[in-house]
Amino acid sequence: RACALVLSAGSLRNLHDLMVALALGADAVNPYLLIEYARSLDDPDALPNLVEALRKGVEKVISTLGIHELRGYGRQLSAVGLAPDVARLLAIRTFAAAHDRGLTWERVAEDGLDRAMLLRQRGAARVEPPFRMYPRIWKSALAVARGEAPYETYATKLAELERERPVSLRHLLDLAHAIDGEPDRRASTRAGEHVAPMYISSMSFGSQGETAYRAYARAMAEMDLLCINGEGGELPDLIGKYPRNRGQQIASGRFGVSALLANSSDYLEIKIGQGAKPGEGGHLPARKVSAKVALARNATPGVDLISPSNNHDIYSIEDLAQVVHELKTVNPRARVAVKVPVVPDIGIIAVGIAKSGADIVTLSGYDGGTGAARQHALRRAGLPVEIGVTEAHRALVAAGLRDVVEIWCDGGQKSAVDVAKMLCLGADRVGFATLAMVAIGCTICRGCQLDTCHVGIATQIESQVEAGERGLKRFEPQELDRAVEQLRRFFGAMQDELSRIAGHLGVSATEELVGRTDLLVQARGHERGDLSALLAPAGPSRRGGREVRVLAVPRGPEQHAVLGSED
């Protein structure tokens, strides 16, 4: 290029703003209000700290995409609710918007005028904190788990908040039929070999304390549901204890992964990424790597455990197919899932996963929670799980592969209504993680990575004496039997509620809801987005005898499957 472009703007207020400007073509940026604010402070380190934080943030963002230099970072952006004509000018993908709905040029102009008015008022600057749902509902959920309140109390409060302050696309949707009262006939919730289309998403031993970790596995086994262990590595006495109800995750770090581990479960999950921090691997801080964690993960106590980004671990569908084939060779009975974050073109990715020989495509939405993700990744990376499920379901139907794989999803799910909505959009099962933590006492203090969890869930501290030595003023250790009882009570109530809702929707089994977008309607937020594309039915399967090569299969050698044939 013969000319460099430098953008100087007071509206560049955070790392995300800088990355958008750079992605759209700026060679350099001058966030002058940020710099002026840092210089106005009495701290001489404020400005150097700001510059260093932004520099590290830029490096982190490009590294999650496997990019090594800033000049290689292009329009790695997508939007939700951005009007198509605005997105067209910016040359980015947009979802859930129409020419007269969402962030149009008119709304952009109005926003600029509002900002100008605020600037002229010369008032004290303040940043509006993001609205968070869990701090407002965790007490209600915990009351249900403890048997102090019926599930209806929690569901009613959650529904009111979702209507008043919708933060997910599904909050703009309502079920097409009223679900009050008791239906004429309740629906069966069975999903495959388990009693309901719900499971506890992958959480690792290390991120979770031993008692909580054991409680998830035992409670799901007693309920005949599924619980997935995260990152690899297992406590020796749990290996093979719950094969039907226990999943093992294979992450890029391969911590504790062995033939013994792979044969201990009927479900194996290859983790490409997770929605809360797409492009990043796991990171368990050294202070959480206790002797027991090190034993389970075949590691050294007190040393950071980092699963690197999968950008160069599984680089193509062929690489993925090789890993799938290896897992099915070592454990022929295993069903293999591939967990990926929701990104643009997730439909094409889902088809590739199906062709690799996997049995399950697990889609992870951006609004999931994790104690090891940066704030920027939690708020700005990835796409809503609703978009992912819809895109993957349609692409697999069009390719004639929908009956070859199941679609599982997770990311911020909170209720039986959420499960029903995700099934209608095309999912087969729905995962919960943060909600499982809440059911045993999590108070949503968002400090999981610090190893100072005062309710004994996300910490390796096991006793009040140890907590006192570590400087904790308050600590309540988990009790296994109590935690199991609370999990069974909460998820049992949610299963009953799902059965009741499905009965109102006119089906005899919840599996009949899969892909039934006709049972959903956009009830609110019409001025902010258009969900008609989300609710369009999946098209017919492609016909014509096109040959699709299946690279790995559950049993036997490679084979060719011809799609579109009459038999």
C-alpha positions as a printed Julia matrix, in Angstrom:
567×3 Matrix{Float64}:
   0.0     0.0    0.0
   1.19    3.51  -0.83
  -0.62    5.18   2.07
  -1.08    4.3    5.74
  -4.35    4.96   7.57
  -4.26    6.15  11.2
  -7.56    6.38  13.1
  -7.8     8.88  15.96
 -11.08    8.56  17.84
 -12.36    9.09  21.35
 -14.88    6.26  20.86
 -12.06    3.67  20.94
 -12.62    2.68  24.55
 -11.46   -0.91  24.88
  -9.6    -3.76  23.22
 -12.6    -4.77  21.14
 -12.93   -1.29  19.63
  -9.24   -1.32  18.7
  -9.46   -4.75  17.07
 -12.52   -3.76  15.03
 -10.71   -0.64  13.75
  -7.62   -2.65  12.84
  -9.71   -5.36  11.18
 -11.52   -2.83   9.03
  -8.29   -1.45   7.64
  -6.6     0.95  10.06
  -2.82    0.63  10.2
  -2.63    2.36  13.58
  -5.08    3.74  16.12
  -5.02    6.65  18.57
  -7.55    6.1   21.4
  -6.91    9.6   22.7
  -9.56    9.63  25.43
  -8.18    6.42  26.92
  -4.69    7.93  26.85
  -5.85   11.23  28.33
  -7.66    9.44  31.12
  -4.57    7.38  31.97
  -2.43   10.54  32.0
  -4.92   12.32  34.27
  -4.41    9.8   37.03
  -1.82   10.39  39.74
  -0.27    6.99  39.07
   2.88    7.3   36.9
   2.46    3.67  35.85
  -1.09    4.16  34.54
  -0.17    5.01  30.93
   2.54    2.31  30.58
   0.12   -0.22  32.09
  -2.61    0.79  29.61
  -0.31    0.49  26.61
   1.05   -2.85  27.82
  -2.45   -4.24  28.48
  -3.65   -3.25  25.02
  -0.51   -4.67  23.4
  -0.94   -8.0   25.17
  -4.64   -8.0   24.31
  -3.93   -7.49  20.6
  -1.39  -10.32  20.67
  -3.88  -12.6   22.41
  -6.67  -11.89  19.92
  -4.6   -12.59  16.82
  -2.95  -15.64  18.39
  -6.33  -17.32  19.0
  -6.77  -17.36  15.22
  -3.3   -18.76  14.58
  -2.09  -15.4   13.24
   1.48  -14.39  14.02
   1.59  -10.78  12.8
  -0.9    -7.95  13.08
  -0.78   -7.3    9.35
  -2.22  -10.77   8.84
  -5.36   -9.89  10.81
  -8.19   -9.11   8.43
 -11.95   -8.91   8.8
 -12.22  -11.71  11.34
 -15.52  -10.23  12.45
 -19.19  -11.06  12.42
 -22.19   -9.33  13.9
 -25.58  -10.08  15.43
 -28.37   -7.6   14.67
 -26.33   -5.42  12.28
 -28.48   -4.29   9.35
 -27.42   -5.95   6.06
 -26.61   -2.67   4.28
 -24.26   -1.66   7.13
 -22.66   -5.12   7.13
 -22.29   -4.96   3.36
 -20.25   -1.76   3.56
 -18.06   -3.28   6.28
 -17.79   -6.56   4.33
 -18.65   -8.74   7.34
 -21.22  -11.44   8.08
 -24.35  -10.5   10.0
 -27.07  -12.59  11.6
 -30.6   -11.95  12.91
 -31.16   -8.65  11.1
 -33.11   -7.15   8.21
 -32.85   -3.91   6.22
 -35.32   -2.17   8.55
 -34.47   -4.0   11.8
 -31.38   -4.08  13.94
 -28.53   -1.56  13.91
 -29.38    0.48  10.82
 -27.72    3.67   9.57
 -30.51    5.64  11.24
 -29.75    4.06  14.61
 -26.04    4.66  14.11
 -26.8     8.36  13.56
 -29.05    8.52  16.62
 -26.37    6.86  18.72
 -23.83    9.45  17.55
 -26.13   12.31  18.54
 -26.74   10.74  21.95
 -22.98   10.47  22.51
 -22.51   14.08  21.49
 -25.16   15.22  23.99
 -23.46   13.28  26.77
 -20.13   14.86  25.85
 -21.58   18.37  25.99
 -23.04   17.75  29.45
 -19.51   17.52  30.84
 -20.67   15.11  33.52
 -18.58   12.47  35.22
 -17.7     9.67  32.82
 -19.04    6.23  33.67
 -19.15    2.87  31.97
 -22.47    1.06  32.08
 -21.8    -2.41  33.54
 -23.06   -5.33  31.45
 -26.31   -6.89  32.61
 -25.69  -10.28  34.18
 -28.46  -12.78  34.78
 -26.96  -15.22  37.27
 -26.41  -12.75  40.16
 -30.18  -12.2   40.11
 -31.29  -15.83  39.96
 -28.73  -18.02  41.73
 -30.51  -17.81  45.07
 -33.79  -18.95  43.48
 -32.07  -21.86  41.73
 -30.3   -22.89  44.93
 -33.62  -22.78  46.82
 -35.03  -25.3   44.34
 -31.99  -27.54  44.71
 -32.3   -27.46  48.5
 -36.03  -28.26  48.39
 -36.97  -24.87  49.86
 -38.99  -23.72  46.82
 -40.72  -25.32  43.85
 -39.14  -25.18  40.4
 -42.0   -22.95  39.24
 -40.73  -20.13  41.48
 -37.32  -20.17  39.81
 -38.79  -20.51  36.31
 -41.18  -17.58  36.83
 -38.46  -15.25  38.07
 -36.14  -16.25  35.24
 -38.87  -15.73  32.62
 -39.62  -12.24  33.96
 -35.97  -11.23  33.77
 -35.63  -12.63  30.26
 -38.63  -10.64  29.07
 -37.47   -7.42  30.73
 -33.77   -7.7   29.86
 -33.25  -10.2   27.03
 -29.57  -11.04  26.64
 -29.79  -14.09  24.36
 -31.57  -14.63  21.06
 -33.78  -17.3   22.61
 -35.08  -14.67  25.06
 -36.78  -12.99  22.09
 -38.57  -16.25  21.28
 -41.67  -17.72  22.88
 -43.16  -21.16  22.46
 -46.1   -21.12  20.07
 -48.5   -22.71  22.56
 -49.37  -21.72  26.1
 -47.61  -23.9   28.66
 -49.6   -23.03  31.77
 -51.11  -25.77  33.9
 -51.05  -29.49  33.36
 -51.27  -30.92  29.79
 -53.63  -33.71  28.84
 -50.64  -36.02  28.59
 -47.02  -35.55  29.55
 -44.29  -36.39  27.04
 -41.49  -38.9   27.4
 -38.12  -37.17  27.8
 -35.95  -40.12  26.86
 -32.91  -39.32  24.71
 -30.96  -42.28  23.4
 -29.93  -44.48  26.32
 -30.53  -41.72  28.9
 -33.71  -40.48  30.54
 -33.59  -36.86  29.31
 -31.91  -34.7   26.64
 -29.84  -32.9   29.3
 -26.28  -33.44  30.46
 -23.59  -31.75  32.53
 -21.05  -30.2   30.17
 -17.35  -30.83  30.48
 -15.76  -29.52  33.68
 -12.37  -30.79  34.72
 -10.94  -32.05  37.99
  -8.75  -29.12  38.91
 -11.12  -26.44  37.81
 -13.57  -28.16  40.17
 -12.8   -29.4   43.66
 -12.86  -33.14  44.29
 -16.19  -33.25  46.12
 -18.04  -31.21  43.5
 -16.37  -33.19  40.73
 -17.45  -36.5   42.25
 -20.96  -35.17  42.93
 -21.6   -34.34  39.26
 -20.6   -37.84  38.16
 -22.52  -39.7   40.87
 -25.7   -37.63  40.61
 -25.92  -38.04  36.84
 -25.28  -41.78  37.12
 -28.02  -42.15  39.72
 -30.43  -40.16  37.5
 -29.33  -42.04  34.34
 -28.09  -38.84  32.71
 -24.65  -37.99  31.33
 -21.78  -36.03  32.88
 -18.66  -35.15  30.87
 -15.25  -34.82  32.48
 -13.21  -31.95  31.04
  -9.64  -31.72  29.71
  -8.69  -35.37  30.29
  -7.4   -37.09  33.39
  -9.52  -38.96  35.91
  -9.34  -39.97  39.55
  -8.16  -43.61  39.61
 -11.21  -44.96  41.45
 -13.61  -43.3   38.96
 -12.06  -44.87  35.86
 -14.69  -47.21  34.44
 -17.13  -46.66  37.31
 -19.91  -45.02  35.27
 -19.26  -45.96  31.6
 -22.82  -45.24  30.4
 -23.12  -41.99  32.29
 -19.6   -40.61  32.07
 -17.89  -38.86  29.17
 -14.17  -38.21  28.86
 -12.82  -35.15  27.08
  -9.68  -35.29  24.95
  -8.18  -31.79  24.86
  -5.03  -30.64  23.08
  -2.91  -31.01  26.23
  -3.78  -34.74  26.43
  -3.33  -34.59  30.23
  -3.91  -38.01  31.71
  -5.22  -39.37  28.4
  -4.44  -43.04  27.9
  -5.96  -46.19  26.45
  -7.26  -46.96  29.94
  -9.04  -43.59  30.12
 -10.45  -43.93  26.6
 -11.88  -47.35  27.47
 -13.46  -46.17  30.71
 -16.39  -44.44  29.04
 -18.88  -44.92  26.22
 -18.58  -41.21  25.31
 -15.39  -39.46  24.22
 -15.31  -35.75  23.41
 -12.58  -34.16  21.28
 -12.31  -30.54  22.35
 -11.44  -28.23  19.47
 -12.6   -25.21  21.45
 -15.27  -23.8   23.72
 -17.63  -20.92  23.18
 -16.51  -18.78  26.1
 -12.99  -18.52  24.66
 -12.81  -19.8   21.07
  -9.28  -20.26  19.78
  -7.79  -20.67  23.25
  -6.84  -23.81  25.1
  -7.39  -24.64  28.74
  -5.2   -23.19  31.48
  -5.2   -24.57  35.0
  -3.13  -22.27  37.26
  -0.27  -23.87  39.17
  -1.88  -23.08  42.53
  -4.8   -25.37  41.61
  -2.58  -28.3   40.57
  -2.62  -30.24  43.83
  -1.12  -33.68  44.32
  -4.47  -35.35  43.48
  -4.94  -33.21  40.36
  -1.4   -34.01  39.26
  -2.06  -37.72  39.78
  -5.23  -37.63  37.7
  -3.58  -35.65  34.92
  -0.2   -37.37  34.98
   1.48  -34.04  35.78
   3.68  -32.39  38.42
   2.07  -30.62  41.41
   2.39  -26.86  41.4
   3.04  -26.53  37.66
   0.67  -24.73  35.25
  -1.26  -27.08  32.97
  -1.89  -25.44  29.61
  -3.73  -27.0   26.72
  -2.5   -25.01  23.73
  -4.73  -23.67  21.0
  -5.86  -26.35  18.57
  -4.91  -24.24  15.55
  -1.91  -26.49  14.82
  -3.03  -29.65  16.63
  -6.05  -30.48  14.52
  -5.56  -28.39  11.4
  -7.96  -30.05   8.95
 -10.81  -32.5    8.65
  -8.24  -35.18   7.78
  -6.4   -34.51  11.06
  -9.7   -34.7   12.93
 -10.66  -37.92  11.16
  -7.35  -39.46  12.26
  -8.04  -38.64  15.92
 -11.6   -39.97  15.63
 -10.28  -43.16  14.03
  -7.67  -43.61  16.77
 -10.26  -43.2   19.53
 -12.64  -45.67  17.9
  -9.79  -48.12  17.39
  -8.85  -48.05  21.05
 -12.52  -48.11  22.14
 -14.82  -49.51  19.44
 -17.97  -49.0   21.53
 -17.35  -45.27  22.12
 -19.48  -42.54  20.64
 -17.16  -39.69  19.69
 -18.21  -36.05  20.01
 -16.35  -33.05  18.61
 -16.8   -29.84  20.58
 -16.43  -26.6   18.62
 -17.29  -22.95  19.32
 -20.01  -21.3   17.25
 -18.43  -19.21  14.48
 -19.52  -18.06  11.01
 -19.87  -20.99   8.58
 -20.43  -23.38  11.48
 -22.76  -25.33   9.17
 -19.88  -26.22   6.85
 -17.76  -27.16   9.86
 -20.53  -29.43  11.21
 -20.72  -31.25   7.86
 -16.95  -31.73   7.95
 -17.17  -33.15  11.47
 -19.86  -35.59  10.32
 -17.67  -36.69   7.4
 -14.74  -37.22   9.78
 -16.66  -40.11  11.34
 -17.73  -38.41  14.58
 -21.08  -39.33  16.1
 -21.88  -36.02  17.81
 -21.33  -32.36  16.95
 -21.2   -30.35  20.18
 -21.75  -26.63  19.64
 -20.59  -24.23  22.34
 -22.14  -20.75  22.42
 -20.29  -17.57  23.33
 -22.25  -16.85  26.51
 -21.08  -19.89  28.44
 -19.07  -19.41  31.61
 -15.58  -20.45  32.57
 -13.19  -19.38  35.28
 -10.23  -19.31  32.92
 -11.41  -16.94  30.17
 -10.49  -13.29  29.71
 -13.27  -10.69  29.96
 -12.72   -9.78  26.3
 -13.21  -13.39  25.21
 -16.28  -13.84  27.41
 -18.02  -10.78  25.98
 -16.67  -10.39  22.45
 -15.62  -13.75  20.96
 -17.85  -16.37  19.38
 -21.51  -16.36  18.36
 -24.79  -17.31  20.09
 -25.5   -21.01  20.35
 -28.94  -20.47  18.76
 -27.26  -19.46  15.49
 -24.89  -22.41  15.67
 -27.6   -25.01  16.23
 -29.76  -23.62  13.42
 -26.9   -23.37  10.91
 -25.53  -26.82  11.72
 -28.95  -28.49  11.64
 -29.76  -27.01   8.22
 -26.37  -27.78   6.71
 -26.49  -31.4    7.89
 -30.04  -31.82   6.58
 -29.06  -30.34   3.22
 -26.04  -32.65   2.99
 -28.12  -35.7    3.88
 -26.05  -36.28   7.03
 -28.45  -35.22   9.77
 -29.26  -38.79  10.72
 -25.55  -39.66  10.85
 -24.74  -37.35  13.78
 -26.47  -35.79  16.76
 -26.23  -32.1   17.62
 -25.51  -31.29  21.25
 -25.14  -27.74  22.51
 -24.25  -25.71  25.58
 -23.59  -22.12  26.56
 -25.6   -20.2   29.12
 -28.6   -22.55  29.29
 -30.66  -22.06  32.43
 -34.06  -23.8   32.29
 -36.35  -26.45  30.86
 -37.8   -23.8   28.53
 -34.3   -23.24  27.18
 -34.01  -26.97  26.51
 -37.34  -26.99  24.64
 -36.32  -23.99  22.54
 -32.94  -25.46  21.62
 -34.56  -28.76  20.64
 -36.98  -26.88  18.4
 -34.05  -25.09  16.74
 -32.42  -28.44  15.94
 -30.43  -29.71  18.95
 -30.7   -33.27  20.23
 -29.31  -32.59  23.71
 -28.54  -29.53  25.82
 -25.69  -29.17  28.3
 -25.42  -27.3   31.59
 -22.3   -26.43  33.57
 -22.66  -23.18  35.54
 -26.19  -24.2   36.52
 -24.85  -27.47  37.97
 -22.42  -25.44  40.07
 -25.24  -23.16  41.22
 -27.3   -26.2   42.23
 -24.64  -27.19  44.78
 -24.04  -23.69  46.13
 -22.09  -21.49  43.66
 -22.71  -17.79  44.41
 -21.42  -16.45  41.04
 -18.5   -14.46  42.45
 -16.57  -14.98  39.18
 -13.27  -15.88  40.8
 -13.0   -19.55  39.82
  -9.41  -19.21  38.62
  -8.19  -17.85  41.97
  -8.55  -21.11  43.94
 -10.31  -19.2   46.73
 -13.9   -20.38  46.2
 -15.56  -19.87  49.59
 -18.19  -22.57  48.97
 -15.64  -25.26  48.14
 -16.61  -25.83  44.49
 -13.93  -24.29  42.26
 -11.01  -24.83  44.62
  -8.66  -27.55  45.79
  -8.95  -26.34  49.41
 -10.55  -29.18  51.35
 -10.95  -27.97  54.94
 -11.56  -24.85  57.01
  -8.1   -25.23  58.54
  -6.47  -25.16  55.11
  -8.7   -22.23  54.12
  -7.55  -20.3   57.19
  -3.93  -20.97  56.3
  -4.6   -19.58  52.84
  -6.16  -16.4   54.27
  -9.83  -17.09  53.49
 -12.12  -15.44  56.01
 -15.06  -17.67  55.16
 -15.12  -21.21  53.8
 -17.8   -23.87  53.63
 -16.57  -27.25  52.37
 -18.81  -29.29  50.11
 -20.5   -32.44  51.4
 -20.78  -35.19  48.8
 -24.17  -36.65  49.78
 -25.74  -33.2   50.11
 -24.35  -32.06  46.75
 -25.61  -35.2   45.01
 -29.06  -34.77  46.54
 -29.25  -31.13  45.43
 -28.21  -31.99  41.87
 -30.77  -34.78  41.67
 -33.5   -32.56  43.03
 -32.82  -29.66  40.65
 -32.26  -31.65  37.46
 -35.14  -33.95  38.33
 -37.43  -30.93  38.64
 -36.16  -29.63  35.31
 -36.82  -32.99  33.66
 -40.38  -33.0   34.99
 -40.89  -29.46  33.71
 -39.57  -30.38  30.26
 -42.0   -33.31  30.13
 -44.87  -30.97  30.99
 -43.84  -28.35  28.41
 -43.47  -30.94  25.66
 -46.93  -32.27  26.49
 -48.37  -28.78  25.94
 -46.58  -28.6   22.59
 -48.49  -31.65  21.42
 -45.74  -34.26  21.17
 -45.51  -37.63  22.87
 -41.71  -37.5   23.23
 -39.23  -34.64  23.46
 -37.2   -36.1   20.58
 -40.12  -35.15  18.33
 -39.37  -31.47  19.05
 -36.02  -31.57  17.23
 -36.1   -29.08  14.36
 -39.69  -27.99  15.01
 -39.11  -24.26  14.44
 -42.84  -23.91  13.75
 -43.31  -24.2   17.53
 -41.34  -20.96  18.1
 -42.34  -17.35  17.46
 -40.47  -14.07  17.85
 -42.41  -12.31  20.59
 -40.25   -9.25  21.3
 -37.23   -7.29  20.17
 -38.54   -6.74  16.64
 -36.82   -3.37  16.42
 -33.47   -4.9   17.45
 -33.4    -7.93  15.19
 -35.23  -10.22  12.79
 -35.27  -13.91  13.72
 -37.34  -15.08  10.75
 -34.28  -16.69   9.16
 -33.6   -18.5   12.42
 -37.12  -19.91  12.44
 -37.3   -20.98   8.79
 -37.64  -24.76   8.45
 -34.66  -26.81   7.31
 -34.76  -27.44   3.58
 -34.97  -30.83   1.86
 -31.95  -33.11   1.69
 -29.86  -32.85  -1.44
 -30.56  -35.73  -3.79
 -28.83  -37.14  -6.82
 -26.51  -39.87  -5.6
 -23.6   -37.6   -4.61
 -20.78  -39.66  -3.1
 -19.62  -38.7    0.39
 -16.5   -40.28   1.81
 -16.76  -41.21   5.48
 -13.21  -41.06   6.8
 -13.76  -42.96  10.05
 -16.56  -45.23  11.18
 -17.48  -46.8   14.54
 -16.52  -50.28  13.39
 -14.71  -51.72  10.43
 -12.51  -50.15   7.76
 -13.11  -47.04   5.68
 -16.21  -47.14   3.58
 -18.05  -45.07   1.02
 -21.63  -44.03   1.71
 -23.72  -42.9   -1.23
 -26.25  -40.28  -0.21
 -29.47  -39.67  -2.05
 -29.94  -43.27  -3.18
 -33.37  -44.8   -2.92
 -32.44  -47.57  -0.5
